[in-house]
């Protein structure tokens, strides 16, 4: 997917599976690590990731510039914000 859209988007917004309703926590952790590697290979100006995984930043390998608490349905989540600038 990244190779097909490379250079066309400046912002990524995603709500990947995090083991609550889809998959399990181990699969979610692998996906978060893969997402981090892909974004390193294909940089964007900003990425916003919604997840209930409390270990997301550890799995992703970076601390978010900002975080916001929110709910995805009844599931407490965080919006992790990574972007350039201030």
Buried (B, 14 or more C-beta within 10 A) or exposed (E): EEEEEEEEEEEBEEEBBBBBEEBEBEEBBEBBBEBBEEBEEBEBEBBBBBBBBEEBBEBBEEEBEEEEEEEBEEEEBBBBBBBEEE
